[in-house]
Amino acid sequence: MSRKKKHHHEEHIDETWLIPYADLLTLLLALFIVLFAASSVDAQKFQQIAKSMSSAMSGGTGIMDFPSPLPEEQPQSANVEDAKNEQNENPDFEQQEKIELEELQKRINTKIEAKNLNTKLKTVLTDEGLLITVLDDVLFDPGKAIVRIKDQTLAMEISELLVSDPPRNIVISGHTDNVPISNPQFDSNWHLSVMRAVNFMKIVLENEKLDVRKLSAKGFGEFQPIDTNDTPEGRGKNRRVEVLVLPNELKDQQ
């Protein structure tokens, strides 16, 4: 009889020790989560780890079943919308920029009148900024990309009008008509338009008051005409250099 009792006792080992052991593991896990959250880690990573641990621990309600103490990350679209709202919330700044560009336009128009260049230089305020158009025969000989010596003074005078504080971004672009170029120096109208923009910009940048980091040059060839290419007059208007003075942005002032 005694042997049977002993054998029966060995088959049913007392497992009550597992309960405090499981509680201890839960407390350690909770401590780990608190320490992990307090270490200022990325909220998204924290939630991912929390979900993984929660799914691994099945049965009952534990610490992972409570809402995360960290705020959920806002969608990117919300951040983009906030940026747009910030710009819209500064109408005074935008209005001031418009006024300053209008003043710059007046100064340039005064210079145009004084030089009798009304048929050669044009200014217009666009949605992008102040656009100054210089017809190519004011600066270049036909098929050439070097600014004529007699017109370099005019280019420098234009550069003086572009000085501002803070400095503004300025884009200089070259344009041609659609007549194919037959010149060993240039293999396309696009090539000619780029070099005209670059050479004009070189003279402008001789003005040390301008920030070289704010200027850039582009060439569009015949692909952005402002008039017909079917008449000599229209082609003359399409051959031009444009100087676009961009408005300052609010972030540049902060």
Secondary structure as UniProt FT lines:
FT   HELIX           2..11
FT   TURN            16..17
FT   HELIX           18..38
FT   TURN            39..40
FT   HELIX           43..56
FT   HELIX           63..65
FT   HELIX           76..88
FT   HELIX           91..114
FT   TURN            115..116
FT   TURN            118..120
FT   STRAND          121..125
FT   STRAND          130..135
FT   HELIX           136..138
FT   TURN            142..143
FT   HELIX           149..151
FT   HELIX           152..161
FT   STRAND          170..175
FT   TURN            184..185
FT   HELIX           189..204
FT   TURN            205..206
FT   TURN            208..209
FT   HELIX           212..214
FT   STRAND          215..219
FT   TURN            221..222
FT   HELIX           232..238
FT   STRAND          240..245
FT   HELIX           250..253
//
